[in-house]
């Protein structure tokens, strides 16, 4: 199973014909998550041929317009499509009031269950869990209450079969595979024991993705995102506007590279670029001085992580 991240929007402030605000679509372990929902997100979903029906969980980092102004429109479109399946929205306290007020005043309540999970803790907390995935918050420091999100596969419970080794033993049949994957030795009818470690390999390391939306440079998040496979970290400014970044409580590309370096992540994605910059390659250059494996978010770009053998 792989992780697949599609960038729907990656610019800051107002949408333009060539630049859309933050939104991402994440596929992980047969789950589909929408992360932030800037203005025009549903148009971007259509553009990149992502089915609306796949979205059952939406995560909103904070209540600045470029991160959630597309939400009510998307929810309304779900209604027009006669959606029946429940939809979960995770976001800061106040998001329920914003959404329901618009529905109330327009007398357009959803026909499907809309379930809000309002967040207020300033400490990392588990907000979603099932048998395959966990989602935890990453407390960020911005002008309003803000969270990033850490998406993690759960560790596989079964070992991988080493088929090259197994085929050396004709007495091992398909019906025995289940017990072998559970860690049991194979015992033949004659009582011969074949140790499990000869027949299996360790399961793949769980894949994880950290989304760090608007935030100042904050090394306090490093322990939470340590060793993640993929990190998205905002980089609104270049170092020429470092003081502006501090004032507006954003990060520079250089600072994003420093966080990636400290957290020992595998891959860094930059985004949330200020509209003042035309040459985005400068963002990659600045961050790469601290963290070599740096990539630029681009609308429609897909990042995919495959489990290690």
C-alpha positions as CSV (number, residue, x, y, z in Angstrom):
1,X,0.0,0.0,0.0
2,X,1.3,3.4,-0.9
3,X,0.6,7.0,0.1
4,X,-0.6,9.3,-2.6
5,X,-0.8,13.1,-2.1
6,X,-2.4,15.3,-4.8
7,X,-1.8,19.1,-4.5
8,X,-5.0,20.9,-5.4
9,X,-3.8,24.4,-4.3
10,X,-0.6,25.7,-2.8
11,X,-0.6,29.5,-2.8
12,X,-1.4,32.0,0.0
13,X,-3.9,34.8,0.1
14,X,-6.4,35.3,-2.7
15,X,-7.1,32.8,-5.5
16,X,-6.0,33.8,-9.0
17,X,-6.4,32.2,-12.5
18,X,-3.0,30.5,-12.1
19,X,-2.8,30.1,-8.4
20,X,-5.2,28.5,-6.0
21,X,-5.2,28.6,-2.1
22,X,-4.4,25.6,0.1
23,X,-6.1,22.2,-0.5
24,X,-4.7,18.7,-0.7
25,X,-6.2,15.2,-1.3
26,X,-4.6,12.3,0.5
27,X,-4.9,8.6,-0.3
28,X,-3.5,6.4,2.5
29,X,-4.3,2.8,3.4
30,X,-7.6,2.8,1.4
31,X,-8.6,6.1,3.1
32,X,-9.3,9.4,1.3
33,X,-8.8,12.7,3.2
34,X,-9.3,16.3,2.1
35,X,-6.9,18.6,3.9
36,X,-7.9,22.3,3.9
37,X,-10.4,23.6,1.5
38,X,-9.5,27.0,0.1
39,X,-11.8,28.8,-2.3
40,X,-12.3,26.9,-5.5
41,X,-11.4,23.5,-4.1
42,X,-14.3,21.7,-5.7
43,X,-13.3,23.0,-9.1
44,X,-9.8,21.6,-8.5
45,X,-11.3,18.3,-7.5
46,X,-13.1,18.2,-10.8
47,X,-10.1,19.3,-12.7
48,X,-8.0,16.5,-11.4
49,X,-10.8,13.9,-11.7
50,X,-11.2,13.1,-8.0
51,X,-14.6,11.8,-7.1
52,X,-16.4,13.8,-4.5
53,X,-18.0,10.6,-3.1
54,X,-14.6,9.4,-1.9
55,X,-14.4,12.2,0.6
56,X,-15.7,11.3,4.1
57,X,-13.3,13.2,6.3
58,X,-12.2,16.9,5.9
59,X,-9.4,18.4,8.0
60,X,-9.3,22.2,8.3
61,X,-6.1,23.7,9.8
62,X,-7.4,27.1,10.8
63,X,-10.1,29.7,10.1
64,X,-8.3,32.0,7.7
65,X,-10.2,32.2,4.4
66,X,-7.5,30.8,2.1
67,X,-7.8,27.5,4.0
68,X,-11.6,27.1,4.3
69,X,-13.6,29.4,2.1
70,X,-14.3,26.6,-0.3
71,X,-15.9,24.4,2.4
72,X,-19.5,25.6,2.3
73,X,-19.6,25.4,-1.5
74,X,-18.3,21.8,-1.5
75,X,-20.8,20.8,1.2
76,X,-23.6,22.3,-0.8
77,X,-22.5,20.4,-3.9
78,X,-22.6,17.2,-1.9
79,X,-26.2,18.1,-1.1
80,X,-27.1,18.6,-4.8
81,X,-25.6,15.2,-5.6
82,X,-28.0,13.7,-3.0
83,X,-25.3,12.5,-0.8
84,X,-26.5,10.2,2.0
85,X,-23.2,9.1,3.6
86,X,-22.1,11.0,6.7
87,X,-19.3,13.5,6.5
88,X,-16.8,14.3,9.3
89,X,-15.2,17.8,9.6
90,X,-12.3,18.3,11.9
91,X,-11.3,21.9,12.6
92,X,-11.0,24.7,15.2
93,X,-13.9,25.7,17.5
94,X,-16.1,28.0,15.5
95,X,-16.2,26.0,12.3
96,X,-19.6,24.5,13.1
97,X,-21.1,27.9,13.7
98,X,-19.7,29.3,10.5
99,X,-21.0,26.5,8.4
100,X,-24.4,26.1,10.0
101,X,-25.1,29.8,10.0
102,X,-24.7,29.9,6.2
103,X,-27.0,26.9,5.9
104,X,-29.5,28.4,8.3
105,X,-29.7,31.8,6.6
106,X,-30.0,30.2,3.1
107,X,-32.4,27.5,4.4
108,X,-30.3,24.8,2.7
109,X,-29.6,22.2,5.3
110,X,-27.7,19.1,4.3
111,X,-29.7,15.9,3.7
112,X,-26.7,13.9,4.8
113,X,-25.3,13.7,8.4
114,X,-22.7,16.4,9.0
115,X,-20.5,15.6,12.0
116,X,-18.2,18.3,13.4
117,X,-15.1,17.5,15.5
118,X,-14.1,20.9,16.9
119,X,-10.6,21.3,18.2
120,X,-9.2,23.5,20.9
121,X,-6.2,21.8,22.5
122,X,-2.8,23.3,22.3
123,X,-1.2,19.9,22.7
124,X,-1.0,17.2,20.1
125,X,-4.0,14.9,20.3
126,X,-5.4,11.9,18.5
127,X,-8.5,12.9,16.5
128,X,-9.1,9.9,14.3
129,X,-8.4,6.2,14.6
130,X,-9.5,3.0,13.1
131,X,-7.8,-0.4,12.4
132,X,-5.5,1.0,9.7
133,X,-4.9,4.7,10.3
134,X,-4.4,7.3,13.0
135,X,-4.6,11.1,12.7
136,X,-3.0,13.4,15.3
137,X,-2.9,17.2,15.5
138,X,0.4,19.1,15.2
139,X,0.0,22.3,17.3
140,X,1.2,25.3,15.2
141,X,1.9,28.9,16.1
142,X,0.0,31.4,13.9
143,X,-2.2,34.5,14.3
144,X,-5.2,32.3,15.1
145,X,-5.6,28.8,16.6
146,X,-4.0,26.5,14.1
147,X,-3.2,22.8,13.7
148,X,-1.2,20.7,11.3
149,X,-2.1,17.0,10.9
150,X,0.0,13.8,11.2
151,X,-1.4,10.9,9.2
152,X,0.1,7.5,10.1
153,X,-0.4,3.9,9.0
154,X,-0.7,1.5,11.9
155,X,2.0,-1.1,12.1
156,X,1.1,-4.3,10.1
157,X,0.3,-7.2,12.4
158,X,1.3,-9.9,9.9
159,X,4.8,-10.8,8.6
160,X,5.5,-11.0,4.9
161,X,5.9,-14.4,3.3
162,X,9.3,-15.2,1.9
163,X,8.0,-17.2,-1.1
164,X,11.5,-18.0,-2.3
165,X,12.2,-19.9,0.9
166,X,8.7,-21.4,1.2
167,X,8.8,-22.9,-2.3
168,X,11.8,-25.0,-1.2
169,X,9.4,-26.9,1.1
170,X,6.8,-28.7,-1.0
171,X,4.9,-29.8,2.2
172,X,4.0,-26.2,2.9
173,X,0.7,-25.5,1.2
174,X,-1.4,-22.4,0.8
175,X,-3.6,-23.3,3.7
176,X,-0.6,-22.9,6.0
177,X,0.3,-19.4,4.9
178,X,-2.1,-17.7,7.4
179,X,-0.4,-19.3,10.4
180,X,3.0,-18.6,9.1
181,X,2.2,-14.9,8.6
182,X,1.0,-14.8,12.2
183,X,4.6,-15.8,13.3
184,X,4.1,-19.5,13.8
185,X,6.7,-22.1,12.9
186,X,5.8,-24.8,10.3
187,X,5.6,-28.3,11.7
188,X,5.4,-31.1,9.0
189,X,3.5,-34.3,9.4
190,X,6.8,-36.0,10.3
191,X,7.3,-33.5,13.1
192,X,10.0,-31.5,11.4
193,X,10.1,-27.9,12.5
194,X,10.9,-25.1,10.1
195,X,11.5,-21.9,12.0
196,X,9.3,-19.0,11.1
197,X,12.2,-16.6,10.6
198,X,13.3,-18.8,7.6
199,X,9.9,-18.4,6.0
200,X,9.1,-14.7,6.5
201,X,10.4,-11.2,6.4
202,X,9.6,-8.3,8.6
203,X,6.6,-6.2,7.6
204,X,7.1,-2.9,5.8
205,X,7.6,0.2,8.0
206,X,4.4,2.2,8.3
207,X,4.1,5.3,6.1
208,X,3.4,8.7,7.6
209,X,2.6,12.2,6.3
210,X,2.9,15.5,8.2
211,X,0.9,18.5,7.0
212,X,2.2,21.8,8.6
213,X,0.0,24.7,7.5
214,X,0.6,28.3,8.4
215,X,3.1,28.7,11.3
216,X,6.1,30.5,12.4
217,X,9.5,28.7,12.6
218,X,8.8,26.4,15.6
219,X,11.3,23.7,16.5
220,X,8.8,22.5,19.1
221,X,7.0,20.5,16.4
222,X,10.1,18.5,15.6
223,X,9.5,15.6,18.1
224,X,6.0,15.1,16.7
225,X,7.1,14.9,13.0
226,X,10.3,13.0,13.6
227,X,11.3,10.6,10.8
228,X,8.1,11.1,8.8
229,X,8.3,9.9,5.1
230,X,6.7,13.1,3.7
231,X,6.5,16.6,5.3
232,X,4.6,19.6,3.8
233,X,5.7,22.8,5.5
234,X,4.6,26.2,4.6
235,X,7.1,28.6,3.1
236,X,5.3,31.8,2.5
237,X,8.4,33.9,2.2
238,X,12.1,33.8,1.2
239,X,14.8,34.9,3.6
240,X,14.7,38.4,2.1
241,X,11.4,38.8,4.0
242,X,12.3,37.1,7.2
243,X,11.1,40.0,9.3
244,X,7.8,40.0,7.5
245,X,7.5,36.3,8.1
246,X,7.9,37.0,11.9
247,X,5.3,39.8,11.8
248,X,2.7,37.8,10.0
249,X,3.6,34.5,11.8
250,X,4.7,32.6,8.7
251,X,7.8,30.7,7.8
252,X,10.5,31.2,5.1
253,X,11.7,28.4,2.8
254,X,15.0,28.4,4.7
255,X,13.2,27.8,8.0
256,X,11.2,25.0,6.5
257,X,14.4,23.3,5.4
258,X,15.8,23.7,8.9
259,X,12.7,22.0,10.4
260,X,13.0,19.1,7.9
261,X,16.7,18.7,8.7
262,X,16.1,18.7,12.5
263,X,13.2,16.2,12.1
264,X,15.2,13.8,9.9
265,X,12.3,13.5,7.5
266,X,12.6,11.7,4.2
267,X,11.1,14.3,1.8
268,X,10.1,18.0,2.2
269,X,7.4,19.7,0.2
270,X,7.2,23.5,0.2
271,X,4.1,25.5,-0.4
272,X,1.8,28.5,0.5
273,X,3.9,30.9,-1.6
274,X,3.4,34.6,-1.4
275,X,2.1,36.2,-4.6
276,X,5.0,38.6,-4.6
277,X,7.3,35.9,-5.9
278,X,7.3,34.9,-9.6
279,X,10.4,32.5,-9.5
280,X,9.4,29.7,-7.2
281,X,12.7,27.8,-7.8
282,X,14.3,30.2,-5.3
283,X,12.2,28.6,-2.6
284,X,13.7,25.2,-3.4
285,X,17.2,26.6,-3.6
286,X,16.9,28.2,-0.1
287,X,15.4,25.2,1.6
288,X,17.9,22.8,-0.1
289,X,20.8,24.5,1.6
290,X,19.6,22.8,4.8
291,X,17.6,19.9,3.4
292,X,18.6,18.4,0.0
293,X,15.5,16.3,-0.8
294,X,13.2,19.4,-1.1
295,X,10.4,19.7,-3.7
296,X,8.0,22.4,-4.7
297,X,4.2,22.0,-4.4
298,X,2.5,22.6,-7.7
299,X,-1.2,22.3,-8.5
300,X,-2.0,18.9,-9.9
301,X,1.4,17.5,-8.8
302,X,1.3,14.1,-7.2
303,X,3.7,12.8,-4.5
304,X,3.7,9.1,-3.9
305,X,5.5,7.1,-1.2
306,X,5.8,3.3,-1.5
307,X,6.5,1.1,1.5
308,X,10.1,-0.1,1.9
309,X,10.8,-3.8,1.4
